[in-house]
């Protein structure tokens, strides 16, 4: 069985974003210390949090791609969500916490050295660099969404590759944060009141809270064990039910084991006159069909028995009850 590998495109997106954030963080910190701007220092904390997040996301990709072993027969895919969850928590505590507290302090104390020029220069350069990083993430999102025949927005909502989702959201938040910081610095310069600088800092912190909450929820849901999207669930069932020896699929269970790993287990009612050899051949054909169309289906288990009393028994084409938002793997819904 093929083993999971580090997704090269996602790793590249994370590395580019991390390098950009590290350079930007240093520039913002210098500008913030020289100008005394709370918004600039908050943006520096924002970039430091993003840089640390990229390191954790890269760790997630590496650790989650380790092959299965005796103690972890289904591999380490879910570990990638653990590290991604840590990344969301760091954004929450490190970035949002600093930005909000420092902004409130600025509102109360009103301290600023009055050197605004360096802030504008750093904000402009940072905006260009963040835009380049976001463009790379957006290209990957669009490419993957086309692959699964869905919209970029739905892909981001359903994808199990939380690393690219995190980079996209963080880069988007970074650009919004730079605009907020620019407005705060400009209004402070025009009015002579540092209230605006402090408000901008608080807004940047709240923005980070929203991003952290979205990422934490996504990773937590996957850690608990989310099913695949409903559309993919239906297609898997139709594929199994379309086998010649199968009368119906009584029950179907799926779980996202990692960004590129899906487990499928089904209770299948084979024809009464099917021989053992035919059942075995049918199971092999089911595995071949699913993996040919969906390489992410790494584990397939079929139980050749009748449906349990009171279980979900459906015939092909019969409406199914809603399964809810499934796990990641985007566009299959």
Protein Blocks (a to p, Z undefined) as FASTA:
>chain_A
ZZddddfklmmmmmmmmmmmmmmmmmmmmmmmmnopaklmmmmmmmmmmmmmmmmmmmmm
mmmmpccdfklmnojmlmmmmmmmmmmmmmmmmmmmmmmmmmmmmmmnopaehiaklmmm
mmmmmmmmmmmmmmmmmmmmmmmmmmnopafklmmmmpmblmlmmmmmmmmmmmmmmmmm
mmmmmmmmmnopaklmmmmmmmmmmmmmmmmmmmmmmmmmmmnopaddfklmmmmmmmmm
mpmklmbdfbacdddfbfkbccddddddddfklcfklmmmmmmmmmmmmmmmmmmlmbcc
dddddddehiacddehiacddebjadehiklZZ
